[in-house]
Amino acid sequence: MFGSKKLTFPVKGPMRVVCRIEGQNKHARELTAFLDFNSTHCLMFAHDAIYLGYSDVANRAREWRGLFPEKAPYLISFRGVERAILIRLKQVSLGPFAVEDVTAVCLEAEPSLLLPYDVVLGRSFLDKFKVTYDGKAKSLSIS
């Protein structure tokens, strides 16, 4: 799919990277991302999603659930069952890789803005790649 392109990350704590996200109307932003293979979707803070053109996230998920249930899913996380608003990012790029039409969620009860990342890259992005763990080198590769 991507030829011989490959990114390798040391596995020692959180895997933070810089990614580029393109939203609606050609709005784009470079954000610090955390790779999370346990998250089903990418996770964004509402202020970044609004900047990228997704004004729907300014609404409360509980109110949207009655009108647009497909856009307001319930998610299970370490914090329990959470409500979110689902958006479709035009493109997410990480190094030489770019994936179009990536689902992301903005949680109704957002995590702290003091976290050391802006977005979580979950399986809606990472499942597009072959992921390899090298136990000897303690590294993770995406190709």
DSSP file with accessible surface (Angstrom, degrees, kcal/mol):
  #  RESIDUE AA STRUCTURE BP1 BP2  ACC     N-H-->O    O-->H-N    N-H-->O    O-->H-N    TCO  KAPPA ALPHA  PHI   PSI    X-CA   Y-CA   Z-CA
    1    1 A M              0   0  182      0, 0.0   128,-0.0     0, 0.0     0, 0.0   0.000 360.0 360.0 360.0 -45.1    0.0    0.0    0.0
    2    2 A F    >   -     0   0   42      1,-0.4     3,-1.2     3,-0.1     2,-0.2   0.222 360.0-136.1-114.9  12.5    2.8    2.5    0.9
    3    3 A G  T 3   -     0   0   74      1,-0.2    -1,-0.4   140,-0.1     0, 0.0  -0.446  69.3 -21.6  71.1-134.5    5.8    0.8   -0.7
    4    4 A S  T 3  S+     0   0  122     -2,-0.2    -1,-0.2   139,-0.1     2,-0.1   0.231  94.9 132.6 -98.6  14.7    8.9    0.7    1.5
    5    5 A K    <   +     0   0   95     -3,-1.2     2,-0.3    91,-0.1    -3,-0.1  -0.411  29.1 170.5 -67.0 142.8    7.9    3.6    3.7
    6    6 A K        -     0   0  130    137,-0.2     2,-0.4    -2,-0.1   137,-0.2  -0.973  23.8-161.4-157.2 136.9    8.4    2.9    7.4
    7    7 A L  E     -A  142   0A  38    135,-2.6   135,-2.8    -2,-0.3     2,-0.4  -0.975  13.0-163.2-116.9 136.2    8.4    4.8   10.7
    8    8 A T  E     -A  141   0A  77     -2,-0.4   133,-0.2   133,-0.2    -2,-0.0  -0.976   5.0-172.6-124.3 134.2   10.0    3.4   13.8
    9    9 A F  E     -A  140   0A  29    131,-3.1   131,-2.8    -2,-0.4     2,-0.2  -0.970  26.6-119.2-124.2 136.8    9.4    4.6   17.4
   10   10 A P  E     -A  139   0A  81      0, 0.0     2,-1.0     0, 0.0   129,-0.3  -0.536  25.1-132.8 -70.1 139.7   11.2    3.6   20.6
   11   11 A V        +     0   0   52    127,-2.9     2,-0.1    -2,-0.2     4,-0.1  -0.812  62.7 118.8 -97.0  94.8    8.8    2.0   23.1
   12   12 A K  S    S-     0   0  173     -2,-1.0    -1,-0.1     1,-0.5   127,-0.0  -0.551  81.9 -36.7-156.5  80.6    9.6    3.7   26.3
   13   13 A G  S    S-     0   0   55     -2,-0.1    -1,-0.5     2,-0.1     0, 0.0  -0.495 113.4  -1.8  93.5-166.0    6.6    5.6   27.7
   14   14 A P        -     0   0   90      0, 0.0     2,-1.2     0, 0.0    -2,-0.1  -0.298  67.0-130.8 -62.2 137.4    4.0    7.4   25.7
   15   15 A M        -     0   0   31     20,-0.4    20,-2.2    -4,-0.1     2,-0.4  -0.768  34.3-178.3 -91.2  93.5    4.6    7.4   21.9
   16   16 A R  E     +C   34   0B 141     -2,-1.2     2,-0.3    18,-0.2    18,-0.2  -0.806   7.2 162.8 -97.8 137.0    4.2   11.1   21.1
   17   17 A V  E     -C   33   0B  15     16,-2.5    16,-3.7    -2,-0.4     2,-0.5  -0.854  38.4-110.1-139.2 171.7    4.5   12.3   17.5
   18   18 A V  E     +C   32   0B  90     -2,-0.3    77,-0.5    14,-0.2     2,-0.3  -0.950  39.0 178.3-109.2 128.2    3.6   15.3   15.4
   19   19 A C  E     -C   31   0B   3     12,-2.7    12,-2.5    -2,-0.5     2,-0.5  -0.836  24.6-131.2-123.9 164.9    0.9   14.8   12.9
   20   20 A R  E     -CD  30  93B  98     73,-2.4    73,-3.1    -2,-0.3     2,-0.5  -0.977  20.3-165.7-117.6 129.7   -0.9   17.1   10.5
   21   21 A I  E     -CD  29  92B   1      8,-2.8     8,-2.1    -2,-0.5     2,-0.5  -0.966   3.8-161.0-120.0 128.3   -4.7   17.1   10.4
   22   22 A E  E     +CD  28  91B  32     69,-3.1    69,-1.9    -2,-0.5    68,-0.9  -0.934  16.8 175.0-107.7 129.6   -6.7   18.6    7.5
   23   23 A G    >   -     0   0    0      4,-3.5     3,-0.6    -2,-0.5    30,-0.2  -0.063  41.5 -36.0-108.7-148.1  -10.3   19.4    8.2
   24   24 A Q  G >  S+     0   0   91     28,-1.6     3,-1.9     1,-0.2    -1,-0.3  -0.360 119.4  17.3 -77.2 154.2  -13.1   21.1    6.3
   25   25 A N  G 3  S-     0   0  135      1,-0.3    -1,-0.2    -3,-0.1     3,-0.1   0.827 129.5 -66.7  55.9  34.4  -12.5   24.1    3.9
   26   26 A K  G <  S+     0   0  174     -3,-0.6     2,-0.3     1,-0.2    -1,-0.3   0.655  88.8 153.1  63.6  18.7   -8.7   23.3    3.7
   27   27 A H    <   +     0   0   78     -3,-1.9    -4,-3.5    25,-0.3     2,-0.3  -0.638  19.5 177.7 -75.4 134.3   -8.2   24.2    7.4
   28   28 A A  E     -C   22   0B  26     -2,-0.3     2,-0.3    -6,-0.2    -6,-0.2  -0.957  14.3-175.2-139.5 157.1   -5.2   22.3    8.7
   29   29 A R  E     -C   21   0B  74     -8,-2.1    -8,-2.8    -2,-0.3     2,-0.5  -0.987  22.6-134.6-152.7 140.1   -3.2   22.1   11.9
   30   30 A E  E     +C   20   0B 140     -2,-0.3     2,-0.3   -10,-0.2   -10,-0.2  -0.875  36.6 178.7 -94.7 128.9   -0.1   20.4   13.2
   31   31 A L  E     -C   19   0B   8    -12,-2.5   -12,-2.7    -2,-0.5     2,-0.5  -0.944  35.6-110.6-132.9 151.2   -0.7   18.8   16.5
   32   32 A T  E     -C   18   0B  49     -2,-0.3    86,-3.2   -14,-0.2    87,-1.5  -0.691  45.3-163.4 -78.0 127.8    1.2   16.7   19.1
   33   33 A A  E     -Ce  17 119B   0    -16,-3.7   -16,-2.5    -2,-0.5     2,-0.5  -0.850  19.6-146.9-120.5 153.0   -0.3   13.2   19.0
   34   34 A F  E     -Ce  16 120B  51     85,-2.0    87,-2.7    -2,-0.3     2,-0.5  -0.970  22.3-132.6-114.9 125.9   -0.3   10.2   21.2
   35   35 A L  E     + e   0 121B   4    -20,-2.2     2,-0.4    -2,-0.5   -20,-0.4  -0.725  30.1 175.6 -81.5 124.3   -0.5    6.8   19.5
   36   36 A D    >   -     0   0   43     85,-2.3     3,-0.9    -2,-0.5    87,-0.2  -0.898  19.6-176.0-136.3 105.8   -3.1    4.6   21.2
   37   37 A F  T 3  S+     0   0   61     -2,-0.4    -1,-0.1     1,-0.2    85,-0.1   0.570  85.3  60.6 -77.5  -8.6   -3.8    1.1   19.8
   38   38 A N  T 3  S+     0   0  140     84,-0.0     2,-0.5    85,-0.0    -1,-0.2   0.607  84.3  90.0 -91.9 -13.4   -6.6    0.6   22.4
   39   39 A S    <   -     0   0   29     -3,-0.9    84,-3.4    82,-0.2    85,-0.2  -0.731  64.9-154.0 -87.3 127.4   -8.7    3.6   21.3
   40   40 A T  S    S+     0   0   68     -2,-0.5    84,-0.5    82,-0.2     2,-0.3   0.854  78.2  24.6 -69.8 -33.8  -11.2    2.7   18.6
   41   41 A H  S    S-     0   0   45     82,-0.2    82,-0.2    83,-0.1    63,-0.2  -0.789  91.4 -95.3-122.0 167.3  -11.3    6.3   17.2
   42   42 A C  E     -f  104   0B   0     61,-1.5    63,-2.4    -2,-0.3     2,-0.4  -0.532  41.3-141.2 -74.6 152.4   -9.0    9.2   17.1
   43   43 A L  E     -fG 105 120B  29     77,-2.0    77,-2.5    61,-0.2     2,-0.3  -0.980  21.2-179.8-124.4 128.1   -9.7   11.7   19.9
   44   44 A M  E     - G   0 119B   3     61,-2.6    63,-0.4    -2,-0.4     2,-0.3  -0.912  30.5-114.0-124.1 154.5   -9.6   15.5   19.5
   45   45 A F    >>  -     0   0   10     73,-0.8     4,-2.0    -2,-0.3     3,-0.5  -0.609  32.4-120.5 -79.7 146.9  -10.2   18.4   21.8
   46   46 A A  H 3> S+     0   0   21     -2,-0.3     4,-2.9     1,-0.2     5,-0.2   0.880 109.4  58.0 -59.6 -39.7  -13.2   20.5   20.8
   47   47 A H  H 3> S+     0   0   92      1,-0.2     4,-1.9     2,-0.2    -1,-0.2   0.882 108.8  45.8 -63.6 -34.8  -11.3   23.7   20.2
   48   48 A D  H <> S+     0   0    5     -3,-0.5     4,-1.9     2,-0.2    -1,-0.2   0.912 113.0  50.0 -71.1 -40.9   -9.0   22.0   17.7
   49   49 A A  H  <>S+     0   0    0     -4,-2.0     5,-2.6     2,-0.2     4,-0.2   0.912 110.3  50.3 -63.6 -40.7  -12.0   20.4   15.9
   50   50 A I  H ><5S+     0   0   78     -4,-2.9     3,-1.7     1,-0.2    -1,-0.2   0.933 109.0  51.6 -63.6 -43.5  -13.8   23.8   15.8
   51   51 A Y  H 3<5S+     0   0  114     -4,-1.9    -1,-0.2     1,-0.3    -2,-0.2   0.882 106.7  55.0 -59.0 -36.1  -10.7   25.4   14.3
   52   52 A L  T 3<5S-     0   0    0     -4,-1.9   -28,-1.6    -5,-0.1   -25,-0.3   0.449 130.4 -94.2 -79.7  -0.9  -10.6   22.6   11.6
   53   53 A G  T < 5S+     0   0   20     -3,-1.7     2,-1.0    -4,-0.2    -3,-0.2   0.560  87.9 124.0 104.9  10.8  -14.2   23.5   10.6
   54   54 A Y    > < +     0   0   12     -5,-2.6     3,-1.4     1,-0.2     4,-0.2  -0.625  22.3 164.0-105.2  75.4  -16.3   21.0   12.7
   55   55 A S  G >   +     0   0   81     -2,-1.0     3,-1.9     1,-0.3     4,-0.3   0.700  60.7  81.7 -68.0 -16.7  -18.6   23.4   14.5
   56   56 A D  G >  S+     0   0   57      1,-0.3     3,-1.9     2,-0.2    -1,-0.3   0.807  78.4  69.0 -57.6 -29.2  -20.9   20.5   15.5
   57   57 A V  G <  S+     0   0   12     -3,-1.4    -1,-0.3     1,-0.3    -2,-0.2   0.645  81.5  73.7 -71.0  -9.9  -18.6   19.6   18.4
   58   58 A A  G <  S+     0   0   72     -3,-1.9    -1,-0.3    -4,-0.2    -2,-0.2   0.693  86.2  83.4 -73.4 -15.4  -19.6   22.8   20.1
   59   59 A N  S <  S-     0   0   70     -3,-1.9     2,-0.4    -4,-0.3     3,-0.0  -0.414  93.9-100.1 -82.0 162.6  -23.0   21.1   20.8
   60   60 A R    >>  -     0   0  131      1,-0.1     4,-1.9    -2,-0.1     3,-0.8  -0.697  22.1-139.1 -85.1 132.4  -23.6   18.7   23.7
   61   61 A A  H 3> S+     0   0    2     -2,-0.4     4,-2.0     1,-0.2    -1,-0.1   0.867 101.5  59.2 -59.2 -36.8  -23.5   15.1   22.7
   62   62 A R  H 3> S+     0   0  121      1,-0.2     4,-0.6     2,-0.2    -1,-0.2   0.851 108.0  45.8 -64.0 -32.2  -26.4   14.2   24.9
   63   63 A E  H <> S+     0   0  118     -3,-0.8     4,-0.7     1,-0.2     3,-0.4   0.862 112.9  49.5 -77.2 -34.6  -28.6   16.7   23.0
   64   64 A W  H  X S+     0   0   28     -4,-1.9     4,-3.7     1,-0.2     3,-0.3   0.787  94.9  74.5 -71.6 -28.4  -27.4   15.5   19.6
   65   65 A R  H  < S+     0   0   80     -4,-2.0    -1,-0.2     1,-0.2    -2,-0.2   0.877  96.2  48.7 -56.3 -38.7  -28.0   11.9   20.6
   66   66 A G  H  < S+     0   0   70     -4,-0.6    -1,-0.2    -3,-0.4    -2,-0.2   0.856 122.9  31.6 -70.3 -34.0  -31.8   12.4   20.2
   67   67 A L  H  < S+     0   0  132     -4,-0.7    -2,-0.2    -3,-0.3    -1,-0.1   0.862 136.0  18.7 -90.7 -42.5  -31.5   14.1   16.8
   68   68 A F    ><  +     0   0   78     -4,-3.7     3,-1.8     1,-0.1     4,-0.5  -0.618  63.0 169.2-131.6  72.6  -28.5   12.4   15.2
   69   69 A P  G >  S+     0   0   65      0, 0.0     3,-1.0     0, 0.0    -1,-0.1   0.834  79.3  59.1 -59.7 -28.9  -27.7    9.1   17.1
   70   70 A E  G 3  S+     0   0  124      1,-0.2    -5,-0.1     2,-0.1    -2,-0.0   0.726 108.1  46.4 -72.0 -18.5  -25.2    8.1   14.4
   71   71 A K  G <  S+     0   0   77     -3,-1.8    15,-2.5     1,-0.2    -1,-0.2   0.402 110.4  54.1-100.6   0.6  -23.2   11.3   15.2
   72   72 A A  S <  S+     0   0    1     -3,-1.0    -1,-0.2    -4,-0.5    13,-0.2  -0.554  74.9 176.2-134.7  69.6  -23.3   10.9   19.0
   73   73 A P        -     0   0   26      0, 0.0    11,-1.6     0, 0.0     2,-0.4  -0.296  30.4-122.5 -75.2 157.8  -22.0    7.5   19.9
   74   74 A Y  E     -I   83   0C 113      9,-0.2     2,-0.3     7,-0.0     9,-0.2  -0.829  32.0-164.2 -90.7 139.3  -21.4    6.1   23.4
   75   75 A L  E     -I   82   0C  28      7,-3.1     7,-3.4    -2,-0.4     2,-0.5  -0.944  14.8-138.3-125.0 149.2  -17.8    5.0   24.0
   76   76 A I  E     +I   81   0C 148     -2,-0.3     2,-0.2     5,-0.2     5,-0.2  -0.922  36.7 152.7-107.4 126.2  -16.3    2.8   26.7
   77   77 A S  E >   -I   80   0C  42      3,-2.3     3,-2.1    -2,-0.5   -38,-0.0  -0.779  63.9 -80.8-136.4-175.7  -13.0    4.0   28.1
   78   78 A F  T 3  S+     0   0  196      1,-0.3     3,-0.1    -2,-0.2    -2,-0.0   0.715 129.7  57.6 -64.1 -17.1  -11.0    3.8   31.3
   79   79 A R  T 3  S-     0   0  102      1,-0.4    -1,-0.3     3,-0.0     2,-0.3   0.448 117.9-111.2 -90.1  -1.8  -13.3    6.6   32.6
   80   80 A G  E <   -I   77   0C  31     -3,-2.1    -3,-2.3     2,-0.1     2,-0.4  -0.729  68.0  -9.6 108.7-157.7  -16.4    4.5   32.0
   81   81 A V  E    S-I   76   0C 103     -2,-0.3     2,-0.3    -5,-0.2    -5,-0.2  -0.666  71.8-175.4 -81.4 128.6  -19.2    5.1   29.4
   82   82 A E  E     -I   75   0C  21     -7,-3.4    -7,-3.1    -2,-0.4     2,-0.3  -0.926  22.0-130.9-127.2 152.2  -18.8    8.4   27.7
   83   83 A R  E     +I   74   0C  79     -2,-0.3    25,-2.8    -9,-0.2    26,-0.4  -0.771  32.9 170.2 -98.0 148.4  -20.8   10.4   25.2
   84   84 A A  E     - H   0 107B   0    -11,-1.6     2,-0.5    -2,-0.3    23,-0.2  -0.932  34.4-120.6-148.8 166.8  -19.0   12.0   22.1
   85   85 A I  E     - H   0 106B   4     21,-2.1    21,-1.9    -2,-0.3     2,-0.4  -0.981  31.5-138.8-114.0 127.7  -19.7   13.7   18.8
   86   86 A L  E     + H   0 105B  38    -15,-2.5     2,-0.3    -2,-0.5    19,-0.2  -0.698  24.5 175.8 -90.0 133.8  -18.3   11.9   15.8
   87   87 A I  E     - H   0 104B   9     17,-3.0    17,-2.5    -2,-0.4     2,-0.6  -0.892  27.1-130.8-130.0 163.1  -16.6   13.7   13.0
   88   88 A R  E     - H   0 103B 127     -2,-0.3    15,-0.2    15,-0.2     2,-0.2  -0.953  21.3-145.9-118.9 110.2  -14.8   12.6    9.8
   89   89 A L  E     - H   0 102B   1     13,-3.3    13,-1.9    -2,-0.6    12,-0.4  -0.532   9.8-137.8 -74.9 138.6  -11.4   14.3    9.3
   90   90 A K  E    S-     0   0B 107    -68,-0.9    11,-1.7     1,-0.3     2,-0.3   0.937  79.7  -9.3 -63.9 -46.0  -10.5   14.9    5.7
   91   91 A Q  E     -DH  22 100B  39    -69,-1.9   -69,-3.1     9,-0.3     2,-0.4  -0.979  52.5-162.9-156.7 140.7   -6.9   13.8    6.1
   92   92 A V  E     -DH  21  99B   0      7,-2.7     7,-2.7    -2,-0.3     2,-0.4  -0.997  17.0-166.9-123.5 126.4   -4.5   12.7    8.9
   93   93 A S  E     +DH  20  98B  22    -73,-3.1   -73,-2.4    -2,-0.4     2,-0.4  -0.943  13.0 179.0-117.9 137.8   -0.7   12.7    8.0
   94   94 A L  E >   - H   0  97B   6      3,-2.7     3,-2.4    -2,-0.4   -75,-0.1  -0.951  66.8 -53.9-135.5 108.8    2.1   11.2   10.0
   95   95 A G  T 3  S-     0   0   60    -77,-0.5   -75,-0.1    -2,-0.4   -88,-0.0  -0.344 125.5 -11.8  56.9-128.6    5.5   11.5    8.5
   96   96 A P  T 3  S+     0   0   62      0, 0.0     2,-0.4     0, 0.0    -1,-0.3   0.524 121.1  91.8 -80.5  -2.7    5.3   10.1    4.9
   97   97 A F  E <   + H   0  94B   1     -3,-2.4    -3,-2.7     2,-0.0     2,-0.4  -0.748  48.9 179.0 -99.3 139.8    1.8    8.5    5.5
   98   98 A A  E     - H   0  93B  41     -2,-0.4     2,-0.4    -5,-0.2    -5,-0.2  -0.999   5.4-170.4-138.1 133.1   -1.5   10.1    4.9
   99   99 A V  E     - H   0  92B  12     -7,-2.7    -7,-2.7    -2,-0.4     2,-0.3  -0.987  12.3-147.4-123.9 132.9   -5.0    8.6    5.4
  100  100 A E  E    S+ H   0  91B 136     -2,-0.4    -9,-0.3    -9,-0.2   -10,-0.2  -0.667  71.6  21.1 -97.8 155.2   -8.2   10.3    4.2
  101  101 A D  E    S+     0   0B  87    -11,-1.7     2,-0.5   -12,-0.4   -11,-0.2   0.963  75.2 175.8  56.6  64.2  -11.6   10.1    5.8
  102  102 A V  E     - H   0  89B   1    -13,-1.9   -13,-3.3    -3,-0.2     2,-0.2  -0.854  26.8-128.7-102.2 128.8  -10.5    9.3    9.4
  103  103 A T  E     + H   0  88B  20     -2,-0.5   -61,-1.5   -15,-0.2     2,-0.3  -0.533  32.8 172.8 -77.5 141.7  -13.2    9.1   12.1
  104  104 A A  E     -fH  42  87B   0    -17,-2.5   -17,-3.0    -2,-0.2     2,-0.4  -0.955  16.8-146.1-141.6 158.5  -12.5   11.1   15.3
  105  105 A V  E     -fH  43  86B   4    -63,-2.4   -61,-2.6    -2,-0.3     2,-0.5  -0.947   6.4-152.2-127.7 150.3  -14.5   11.9   18.4
  106  106 A C  E     - H   0  85B   6    -21,-1.9   -21,-2.1    -2,-0.4     2,-0.1  -0.996  28.9-132.8-116.4 119.4  -14.7   14.8   20.7
  107  107 A L  E     - H   0  84B  17     -2,-0.5     3,-0.3   -63,-0.4   -23,-0.3  -0.446   5.8-134.7 -74.1 146.2  -15.8   13.7   24.2
  108  108 A E  S    S+     0   0   55    -25,-2.8     2,-0.9     1,-0.3    -1,-0.1   0.930 107.5  41.7 -64.2 -44.6  -18.5   15.6   26.0
  109  109 A A  S    S-     0   0   65    -26,-0.4    -1,-0.3    -3,-0.0    -2,-0.1  -0.821  97.2-151.7-102.2  90.9  -16.4   15.6   29.2
  110  110 A E        -     0   0   64     -2,-0.9     3,-0.1    -3,-0.3   -65,-0.1  -0.288  14.6-108.7 -66.5 149.4  -13.0   16.4   27.7
  111  111 A P        -     0   0   21      0, 0.0    -1,-0.1     0, 0.0    -4,-0.0  -0.190  57.8 -67.7 -63.9 169.9   -9.8   15.2   29.2
  112  112 A S    >   -     0   0   65      1,-0.2     3,-1.4     2,-0.1     0, 0.0  -0.284  33.4-136.6 -62.9 139.2   -7.6   17.9   30.9
  113  113 A L  T 3  S+     0   0  113      1,-0.3    -1,-0.2    -3,-0.1   -68,-0.0   0.540  99.6  74.7 -71.8  -5.3   -6.1   20.4   28.6
  114  114 A L  T 3   +     0   0  161      2,-0.1    -1,-0.3     0, 0.0    -2,-0.1   0.452  68.6 116.9 -86.4  -0.7   -2.9   20.0   30.6
  115  115 A L  S <  S-     0   0   62     -3,-1.4     2,-0.2     1,-0.1     0, 0.0  -0.332  78.5-115.7 -65.1 152.9   -2.2   16.6   29.0
  116  116 A P  S    S+     0   0   72      0, 0.0     2,-0.3     0, 0.0    -1,-0.1   0.085  91.4  57.4 -83.5  28.2    1.1   16.5   26.9
  117  117 A Y        -     0   0   43     -2,-0.2   -84,-0.2     1,-0.1    -2,-0.1  -0.985  60.9-151.1-149.7 162.1   -0.8   15.9   23.6
  118  118 A D  S    S+     0   0   53    -86,-3.2   -73,-0.8     1,-0.3     2,-0.3   0.648  82.5  16.4-104.5 -26.3   -3.4   17.5   21.4
  119  119 A V  E     -eG  33  44B   1    -87,-1.5   -85,-2.0   -75,-0.2     2,-0.5  -0.990  64.1-134.1-148.3 149.4   -4.9   14.5   19.7
  120  120 A V  E     -eG  34  43B   5    -77,-2.5   -77,-2.0    -2,-0.3     2,-0.9  -0.947  16.8-147.2-105.2 125.4   -5.0   10.7   20.2
  121  121 A L  E     +e   35   0B   0    -87,-2.7   -85,-2.3    -2,-0.5   -82,-0.2  -0.844  31.7 175.0 -92.8 105.9   -4.4    8.7   17.0
  122  122 A G    >>  -     0   0    0     -2,-0.9     4,-2.7   -87,-0.2     3,-1.7  -0.151  48.5 -68.8 -98.2-163.7   -6.5    5.6   17.5
  123  123 A R  H 3> S+     0   0   89    -84,-3.4     4,-2.1     1,-0.3   -82,-0.2   0.729 119.7  73.4 -68.4 -21.4   -7.3    2.6   15.4
  124  124 A S  H 34 S+     0   0   16    -84,-0.5    -1,-0.3   -85,-0.2   -21,-0.2   0.788 117.5  23.7 -62.9 -20.1   -9.5    4.5   13.0
  125  125 A F  H X4 S+     0   0    0     -3,-1.7     3,-1.5   -23,-0.1    -2,-0.2   0.791 124.2  50.4-102.6 -50.1   -6.1    5.8   11.7
  126  126 A L  H >< S+     0   0    2     -4,-2.7     3,-1.8     1,-0.3    -3,-0.2   0.765  94.9  71.1 -69.2 -25.0   -3.6    3.1   12.8
  127  127 A D  T 3< S+     0   0  109     -4,-2.1    -1,-0.3     1,-0.3    -3,-0.1   0.633  84.9  71.6 -67.5  -9.7   -5.6    0.2   11.4
  128  128 A K  T <  S+     0   0   94     -3,-1.5     2,-0.3    -5,-0.2    -1,-0.3   0.510  98.1  59.3 -80.8  -3.1   -4.6    1.4    7.9
  129  129 A F  S <  S-     0   0   20     -3,-1.8     2,-0.6    -4,-0.1    13,-0.0  -0.804  86.3-110.1-123.9 164.4   -1.0    0.3    8.5
  130  130 A K        -     0   0  144     13,-2.7    13,-2.3    -2,-0.3     2,-0.5  -0.845  37.0-159.7 -90.9 123.3    1.0   -2.8    9.3
  131  131 A V  E     -B  142   0A  58     -2,-0.6     2,-0.4    11,-0.2    11,-0.2  -0.923   9.2-173.8-110.8 128.1    2.2   -2.4   12.9
  132  132 A T  E     -B  141   0A  60      9,-2.6     9,-3.1    -2,-0.5     2,-0.5  -0.981  11.4-154.9-126.3 132.2    5.3   -4.4   14.0
  133  133 A Y  E     -B  140   0A 135     -2,-0.4     2,-0.7     7,-0.2     7,-0.2  -0.910   2.8-160.7-105.9 129.6    6.7   -4.7   17.5
  134  134 A D  E  >> -B  139   0A  73      5,-3.0     5,-1.8    -2,-0.5     4,-1.0  -0.920   3.2-170.1-109.5 105.1   10.4   -5.6   17.9
  135  135 A G  T  45S+     0   0   39     -2,-0.7    -1,-0.2     2,-0.2     5,-0.0   0.838  83.8  51.2 -65.4 -36.1   10.9   -6.9   21.5
  136  136 A K  T  45S+     0   0  206      1,-0.2    -1,-0.2     2,-0.1    -2,-0.0   0.930 119.4  34.6 -67.8 -45.7   14.7   -6.9   21.2
  137  137 A A  T  45S-     0   0   62      2,-0.1    -1,-0.2  -127,-0.0    -2,-0.2   0.552 102.5-133.3 -84.4  -8.3   15.1   -3.4   20.0
  138  138 A K  T  <5 +     0   0  131     -4,-1.0  -127,-2.9     1,-0.2     2,-0.3   0.952  62.1 128.6  50.5  54.4   12.1   -2.3   22.0
  139  139 A S  E   < -AB  10 134A  15     -5,-1.8    -5,-3.0  -129,-0.3     2,-0.4  -0.942  52.3-143.7-137.4 159.8   10.6   -0.4   19.0
  140  140 A L  E     -AB   9 133A  14   -131,-2.8  -131,-3.1    -2,-0.3     2,-0.4  -0.987  17.4-160.9-124.7 132.0    7.4   -0.2   17.1
  141  141 A S  E     -AB   8 132A   9     -9,-3.1    -9,-2.6    -2,-0.4     2,-0.5  -0.920   6.8-161.3-117.8 143.4    7.3    0.2   13.4
  142  142 A I  E      AB   7 131A   1   -135,-2.8  -135,-2.6    -2,-0.4   -11,-0.2  -0.987 360.0 360.0-119.6 126.3    4.5    1.4   11.1
  143  143 A S              0   0   41    -13,-2.3   -13,-2.7    -2,-0.5  -137,-0.2  -0.912 360.0 360.0-140.4 360.0    4.6    0.6    7.4
